[in-house]
Amino acid sequence: MVSDFDAAAEKVKTLTKKPTDDELLELYALFKQATVGDNETSKPGLLDLKNKYKWESWNKKKGMSKEDAMQAYIKVVDDLLAKYA
């Protein structure tokens, strides 16, 4: 599973078109959940919109196991490769 996850993390860098912001947030959240686990960081300030959205997206994955997050990440990458490669 970890090797598939690592391969997906490398493959996503080969996309020829940029995914939507929502797709990028989903990728970010699943990657962080799979590699770090639950979000234990403090929420960014109100004016730090980019990091606030990333924090909120990751925080929604709270409670998801690292294995489930890896599987979901691999699926999202496969979907993006089919759509944008």
C-alpha distances in whole Angstrom, upper triangle without the diagonal:
4,5,5,6,9,10,11,12,14,15,16,19,21,22,26,27,26,24,26,27,25,22,22,22,19,17,18,18,14,14,16,15,11,13,16,16,19,22,25,27,30,31,32,36,37,38,35,33,30,29,30,28,25,25,26,23,21,23,23,19,20,19,16,13,11,8,10,11,8,8,11,11,9,12,15,14,15,18,19,19,21,23,24,23
4,5,5,6,8,10,10,12,14,15,17,19,21,25,26,25,24,26,26,25,22,21,21,19,16,17,17,14,12,14,13,10,10,14,15,18,20,23,24,28,29,30,34,35,36,32,32,28,27,28,27,23,24,25,22,20,22,22,19,20,19,16,13,10,9,11,11,8,9,13,11,10,14,16,14,16,19,19,19,22,24,24,23
4,5,5,6,9,10,11,12,14,16,17,20,23,25,24,23,26,26,26,22,21,22,20,17,18,19,16,14,16,16,13,13,17,18,21,23,26,27,31,31,32,36,37,38,34,33,30,28,30,29,25,26,28,25,22,25,25,22,23,23,20,17,14,12,15,14,10,11,14,13,11,14,16,14,15,18,19,18,20,23,23,21
4,5,5,6,9,10,10,12,15,16,17,21,22,22,21,23,24,23,20,19,20,18,15,17,18,14,13,16,16,12,13,17,18,21,23,26,27,31,31,32,35,37,37,33,32,29,28,29,27,24,25,26,23,21,24,24,20,22,22,18,16,13,11,13,12,9,9,12,10,7,11,13,11,11,15,16,15,17,19,20,18
4,5,5,6,9,10,11,13,15,16,20,21,20,19,21,21,20,17,16,17,15,12,13,14,11,9,12,12,9,10,14,15,18,20,23,24,27,27,28,31,33,33,30,28,25,24,26,24,20,21,23,19,17,20,20,17,19,19,16,14,11,10,11,10,6,8,10,7,6,10,11,10,11,14,15,14,17,19,19,18
4,5,5,6,9,10,12,14,16,19,21,20,19,22,22,22,19,17,18,17,13,14,16,13,10,13,14,11,11,14,16,19,21,23,24,27,28,28,32,33,33,30,29,25,24,26,24,21,22,24,21,19,22,23,20,21,22,19,17,13,13,15,13,9,11,13,10,9,13,14,11,13,16,16,15,18,20,19,18
4,5,5,6,9,10,11,14,17,19,19,18,22,22,22,18,17,19,18,14,16,17,15,13,16,17,14,14,18,19,23,24,27,27,30,30,31,34,35,35,31,30,27,26,28,26,23,25,26,23,21,25,25,22,24,24,21,19,16,15,16,15,11,12,14,11,9,12,13,10,11,14,14,13,16,18,17,15
4,5,5,6,9,10,11,15,16,16,15,18,19,18,15,14,16,14,11,13,15,12,10,14,15,12,13,17,18,21,22,25,26,29,28,28,32,33,33,29,27,24,24,25,23,20,22,23,20,19,22,22,19,22,22,19,18,15,14,14,13,9,10,11,8,6,9,9,6,8,11,11,10,13,15,14,13
4,6,6,7,10,11,15,16,15,14,17,17,17,14,13,14,13,9,11,13,11,8,12,14,11,11,15,17,19,20,23,23,26,26,26,29,30,30,26,25,21,21,23,21,18,20,21,18,17,20,21,18,21,22,19,18,15,15,15,13,10,12,12,9,8,11,11,8,11,13,12,12,15,16,15,14
4,6,6,7,10,13,15,15,15,19,19,20,16,15,17,16,13,14,16,15,12,15,17,15,15,18,20,23,23,26,26,29,28,28,31,32,32,28,27,23,23,26,24,20,23,24,21,20,24,24,22,24,26,23,22,18,18,19,16,14,15,16,12,11,14,13,10,12,15,13,12,15,17,15,13
4,5,5,8,11,13,14,14,17,18,19,15,14,17,16,13,15,17,15,13,17,19,17,17,20,22,25,25,28,28,31,30,30,33,34,33,29,28,24,24,27,24,21,24,25,22,21,25,25,23,25,27,23,23,20,19,19,17,14,15,15,12,10,12,11,8,9,12,10,8,12,13,12,10
4,5,6,10,11,10,10,13,15,15,12,11,13,13,9,12,14,13,12,15,17,16,16,19,21,23,23,26,26,28,27,27,29,30,29,26,24,21,21,23,21,18,21,22,19,18,22,22,20,23,25,22,22,19,19,18,16,14,14,14,10,10,11,10,6,8,10,8,7,11,12,10,9
4,6,9,10,10,11,15,15,17,14,12,15,15,12,13,16,16,13,16,19,18,17,20,22,24,24,27,26,29,28,27,29,30,29,26,24,20,21,23,21,19,22,23,20,20,24,24,23,26,27,24,24,21,22,22,19,17,18,17,14,13,15,13,10,12,14,11,10,14,14,11,10
4,6,9,10,12,15,17,19,15,14,18,17,14,16,19,18,17,20,22,21,21,24,26,28,28,31,30,32,31,30,33,33,32,29,27,23,24,27,24,22,25,26,23,23,27,27,25,29,30,27,27,24,24,24,21,19,19,19,16,14,16,14,11,12,13,10,8,12,12,9,7
4,6,7,8,12,14,16,13,12,16,16,13,15,18,18,17,20,22,21,22,24,26,28,27,31,30,32,30,29,31,32,30,27,25,22,23,25,22,21,24,25,22,22,26,26,24,28,30,27,27,24,24,24,21,19,19,18,15,14,15,13,10,11,11,8,7,10,9,6,5
4,7,9,13,15,17,15,14,18,18,16,18,21,21,20,23,25,25,25,28,29,31,30,33,32,34,32,31,33,33,31,28,26,23,25,27,24,23,26,27,24,25,29,28,28,31,33,30,31,28,28,27,24,23,23,22,19,18,18,16,13,14,14,10,9,11,10,6,5
4,6,10,12,14,12,12,16,16,15,17,20,20,20,22,25,24,25,27,29,30,29,32,31,32,30,29,31,30,29,26,24,20,23,25,22,21,24,25,22,23,27,26,26,29,32,29,30,28,28,27,24,23,23,21,18,18,18,15,13,14,13,10,10,11,9,5,7
4,7,9,11,9,9,12,14,12,14,17,18,17,20,22,22,23,25,26,27,26,29,28,29,27,25,27,26,25,22,20,17,19,21,18,17,21,21,19,20,24,23,23,27,29,27,28,26,26,25,22,21,22,20,17,17,17,14,13,14,13,10,11,13,10,7,10
4,7,8,6,6,10,10,10,12,15,15,15,18,20,20,21,23,24,25,24,27,26,27,25,24,26,25,24,22,19,16,18,19,16,15,19,19,16,18,21,20,20,24,26,24,25,24,24,22,19,19,19,17,14,15,15,11,10,13,11,7,10,12,9,7,10
4,5,5,6,9,10,11,12,14,16,16,18,20,21,22,24,24,24,23,26,25,26,23,22,24,23,22,20,16,14,16,17,14,14,17,17,14,17,20,18,19,23,25,23,25,24,25,23,20,20,21,17,16,17,16,13,13,15,13,10,13,14,11,10,14
4,5,5,6,9,10,10,12,14,15,16,18,20,21,22,22,22,20,23,22,22,19,18,20,19,18,16,13,10,13,13,10,10,14,13,11,14,17,16,17,20,23,22,24,23,24,22,19,20,21,18,16,18,17,14,14,17,15,13,16,17,15,14,17
4,5,5,6,9,10,10,12,14,15,16,18,20,21,20,20,19,22,21,22,19,19,20,19,19,17,14,12,14,13,10,10,13,12,9,12,15,13,14,18,21,19,21,21,22,20,17,18,19,15,14,16,15,12,13,16,14,12,16,17,14,14,18
4,5,5,6,9,10,11,12,14,15,16,18,20,20,20,19,23,22,23,21,21,23,22,22,20,17,14,15,16,12,11,15,14,11,13,16,14,15,18,21,18,20,19,20,18,15,16,16,13,11,13,12,8,10,12,10,8,12,13,11,12,14
4,5,5,6,9,10,10,12,14,15,16,18,18,18,17,21,20,21,19,18,21,21,20,17,15,12,13,14,11,9,13,13,10,11,15,15,15,18,21,19,20,19,20,18,15,15,16,14,11,14,14,10,10,14,12,10,13,15,13,13,15
4,5,5,6,9,10,11,12,14,15,16,16,16,14,18,17,18,16,15,18,18,18,15,13,10,10,11,8,6,9,9,6,8,11,11,12,15,18,16,18,17,19,17,14,15,16,13,11,15,15,11,12,16,15,13,16,18,17,16,19
4,5,5,6,8,10,11,12,14,15,15,15,14,18,18,19,18,18,21,21,21,19,16,14,14,14,11,9,11,11,7,8,11,10,10,13,16,13,16,15,16,14,11,12,13,10,8,12,11,8,10,13,12,11,15,16,15,16,18
4,6,5,6,9,10,11,12,14,14,15,15,18,18,20,19,19,22,23,23,20,18,15,14,15,13,10,13,13,9,9,13,13,11,15,17,14,16,14,15,13,10,10,12,9,6,9,10,7,8,11,11,10,13,15,14,14,16
4,6,5,6,9,10,11,11,12,13,12,15,15,17,16,16,19,20,20,17,15,12,11,13,10,7,9,11,8,7,11,12,11,14,16,14,15,14,16,15,11,12,14,12,9,12,14,11,11,15,15,13,16,19,18,17,19
4,5,5,6,9,10,10,10,10,9,13,13,15,14,15,19,19,20,17,16,13,12,12,10,7,8,9,6,4,8,8,7,10,12,11,13,11,14,12,9,11,13,10,9,13,14,11,13,16,16,15,18,20,20,20,21
4,5,5,6,8,10,9,10,11,15,16,18,18,19,22,23,24,21,19,17,15,16,14,11,12,12,9,7,10,10,7,10,12,9,10,9,10,9,5,7,9,7,6,9,11,9,11,14,14,14,16,19,19,19,20
4,6,5,6,8,9,11,12,15,15,18,18,19,22,24,24,21,20,17,15,17,15,11,12,14,11,9,12,13,10,13,14,12,12,9,11,11,7,7,10,9,7,10,12,11,11,14,15,15,16,19,19,19,20
4,5,5,5,7,8,8,11,12,15,15,16,20,21,22,19,18,16,13,14,14,10,10,12,10,7,10,11,9,11,13,11,11,9,12,12,9,10,13,12,10,13,15,14,14,18,19,18,20,23,23,22,23
4,6,5,4,6,7,11,12,16,16,18,21,23,24,21,20,18,16,16,15,12,11,12,10,7,9,10,7,8,9,7,8,6,9,9,6,8,11,10,10,13,15,14,15,18,19,19,21,23,24,24,25
4,6,6,9,11,14,16,19,19,21,25,26,28,24,23,21,19,19,18,15,15,16,13,10,13,13,10,11,11,9,7,4,7,8,5,5,9,9,8,11,13,13,14,16,18,18,20,22,23,23,24
4,6,10,11,13,14,18,19,20,24,26,27,24,23,20,18,19,19,15,15,17,15,12,14,15,12,13,13,12,10,7,10,11,9,8,12,13,11,13,16,16,16,19,20,20,21,24,25,25,25
4,7,8,10,11,15,16,18,22,24,25,22,22,20,17,18,18,14,13,15,14,10,12,14,11,11,12,11,10,8,12,13,10,11,15,15,14,16,19,18,19,22,23,23,24,27,28,27,28
4,6,9,11,15,16,18,22,24,26,23,22,20,18,18,18,15,13,14,13,9,10,12,9,8,8,8,7,6,10,11,9,11,14,14,13,16,18,18,19,22,23,23,25,28,28,28,29
4,6,9,12,13,16,20,21,24,21,21,19,16,16,16,13,11,12,11,8,7,9,7,5,6,8,9,9,13,13,11,13,16,15,15,19,20,19,21,24,24,24,27,29,29,29,31
4,6,8,10,12,16,18,20,17,17,16,13,12,13,11,8,9,10,6,5,9,8,7,9,11,12,12,16,15,13,16,18,17,17,20,22,20,22,25,25,25,27,30,29,29,31
4,7,9,12,15,18,20,18,19,18,14,14,15,13,10,12,13,10,8,12,12,9,12,14,15,15,18,19,16,19,22,21,20,24,25,24,25,28,29,28,31,33,33,33,34
4,6,9,12,15,17,15,16,15,11,11,13,12,8,11,13,10,9,13,13,12,15,16,18,17,21,21,18,21,24,22,21,25,26,25,26,29,29,28,31,33,33,32,34
4,6,9,12,14,13,14,15,11,10,13,12,9,11,13,12,10,14,15,14,17,19,21,21,24,24,21,24,27,25,24,27,29,27,28,31,31,30,33,35,34,34,35
4,7,9,11,10,11,12,9,7,10,10,7,8,11,11,9,13,15,14,17,19,21,21,25,24,21,24,26,24,23,27,28,25,27,30,30,28,31,34,32,32,34
4,7,8,6,8,9,6,5,9,9,7,9,12,13,12,15,17,17,21,22,24,24,27,26,23,25,28,26,24,28,29,26,27,31,30,28,31,34,32,31,33
4,6,5,8,10,9,7,11,12,11,12,15,16,15,18,20,20,24,25,28,27,31,30,26,29,31,29,27,31,32,29,30,33,33,31,34,36,34,33,35
4,6,7,10,10,7,10,13,12,12,15,17,16,18,21,21,25,26,29,29,32,31,28,30,32,29,28,32,32,29,30,34,32,30,34,36,33,32,35
4,6,9,9,8,11,13,13,14,17,18,18,20,23,24,27,28,31,30,33,32,29,31,33,30,29,32,33,29,30,34,32,30,33,35,33,31,34
4,6,6,6,9,10,10,12,14,16,16,18,21,21,25,26,28,27,30,29,26,28,30,27,26,29,30,26,27,31,30,27,30,32,30,29,31
4,6,5,6,9,10,10,12,14,15,17,19,20,24,24,27,26,29,28,24,26,28,25,24,27,27,24,25,28,27,25,28,30,27,26,29
4,5,5,6,9,10,11,13,14,16,18,19,23,23,25,24,27,26,22,23,26,23,21,24,24,21,22,25,24,22,24,27,24,23,25
4,5,5,6,8,10,10,12,14,16,17,21,21,23,22,25,24,20,22,24,22,20,23,24,21,22,25,25,23,25,28,26,25,27
4,5,5,6,9,10,10,12,15,16,19,20,23,22,25,24,21,23,25,22,21,24,25,22,23,27,26,24,27,29,27,26,29
4,5,5,6,9,10,11,13,15,19,19,21,21,24,22,19,21,23,19,18,22,22,19,20,23,22,20,24,26,24,23,26
4,6,5,6,8,10,11,13,17,17,19,18,21,19,16,18,20,17,15,19,20,17,18,21,21,19,22,24,23,22,24
4,5,5,6,9,10,11,15,15,18,17,20,19,16,18,21,18,17,21,21,19,20,24,23,22,25,27,26,25,27
4,5,5,6,9,10,14,15,18,18,21,19,16,19,21,18,17,21,21,18,20,24,23,22,25,27,25,25,28
4,5,5,7,10,13,13,16,16,18,16,13,16,17,14,14,17,17,15,17,20,19,18,21,23,22,22,24
4,5,5,7,11,10,13,13,15,14,11,14,16,13,12,16,17,15,17,20,20,19,22,24,23,23,25
4,5,5,9,10,13,14,17,15,13,16,18,16,15,19,20,18,20,23,23,22,25,27,26,27,29
4,6,9,9,13,14,16,14,12,15,17,14,14,18,18,16,19,22,21,21,24,26,25,25,28
4,6,6,9,10,12,10,8,12,13,11,12,15,16,14,17,20,19,20,23,24,24,25,27
4,6,9,10,13,12,10,14,16,14,15,18,19,18,20,23,23,23,26,28,28,28,30
4,6,9,11,10,10,14,15,14,15,18,19,19,21,24,24,25,27,29,29,30,32
4,7,8,6,6,10,11,10,12,15,15,16,18,20,20,22,24,25,26,27,28
4,5,5,6,9,10,11,12,14,15,16,18,20,21,22,24,26,27,28,29
4,6,5,6,9,10,10,12,14,15,16,18,20,21,22,24,25,26,27
4,5,5,6,9,10,11,13,14,15,17,19,20,21,23,25,25,26
4,5,5,6,8,10,11,12,14,15,17,18,20,21,23,24,25
4,5,5,6,9,10,10,12,14,15,16,18,20,21,22,23
4,5,5,6,9,10,11,12,14,15,16,18,20,21,21
4,5,5,6,9,10,11,12,14,15,17,19,20,20
4,5,5,6,9,10,11,12,14,15,17,18,19
4,5,5,6,9,10,10,12,14,15,16,17
4,6,5,6,9,10,10,12,14,15,15
4,5,5,6,9,10,11,12,14,15
4,5,5,6,9,10,10,12,13
4,5,5,6,9,10,10,11
4,5,5,6,9,10,10
4,5,5,6,9,10
4,5,5,6,7
4,5,5,5
4,6,6
4,6
4
